[in-house]
């Protein structure tokens, strides 16, 4: 189902950096339009720094393009957001 998410991401009119992160997320989306890549993985995919990816994710969430849900391991430590 990534193709539906990717088609949607292409249709969104936002600045290049945010669009690239959104496209990377869309490329990994499952049938529920959900994914949980780490920021380092997104950084590698987009050739952007981790801090730039983090800022883009924050902006995308603030602007209503994505929703993030914190995830935790069994020991209580954080892992990538869904």
N, C-alpha and C positions, 0 to 999 in steps of 0.2 A: 504493500500500500504506500510505500514511500513515494511512488510516482504522483499520487494525489497531493500529498503534502508538498512535494517539490514543485508541482504545477502551481499550487497556491502561493508558495514562497516567491516564485518568479513573478507573480502578479502584484505583489506588494511593492509600493513605491516608497523606499526608504534608502538612506545613505549606504554606500557600498559596503563598509565594514560590517554594519548590522545585517545587511542582506546576505553577505557571505556566511556569517554565523547562522542565520536563519536557514539558509540553503543546506548547510552542513547538518543541522538538526533535522530538517525535513528529509534529507537523504537517509537518515538512520531511523525514521519513524516506523512504527509497527502499524498494524491494522487499526489500533485505537488512537493513532496519531501521537504516540508516546515514545519517548526514548530517554536514555540516561547516560550519555557520554560524559566523561570527565572534561574539565576545562583544559587539561594538558592535551587530550586527544583532539579537542576542537582547535586548540592552538596549532597543533601539527597539521591538521587538515586545512586550515585557513592561512597558514604561514603568518599568523599574527601572534603577538605576545600573549601570555596567559592573562596579564592585567588588561589588555585591550579586549580579549574575549570576555573576561568577567564584566567589564564595563558594558559591552554590547549586550550580554545576557541581561544585565540589570536594566538597561534601557528598553530592550525588547519586552521585558516583563512589565515595566512601568507603563509602556505604551499599549499594553494589552495584546501583543502579538503572541506571547507565550505565557504559560503558567508553570511555576516551579513548585515542586513538592519535595521537601527535605527527606532524605532516606538515611537510615542508620543500620549499621551492622549489628549482629547479635550481641556484641560486647558494648554496644552503645555509641561507638565512634561513628563519625559522619562518613558518608560515601557520596558519590555523585547524586545530584538532584534528578528527579524524574521530571 
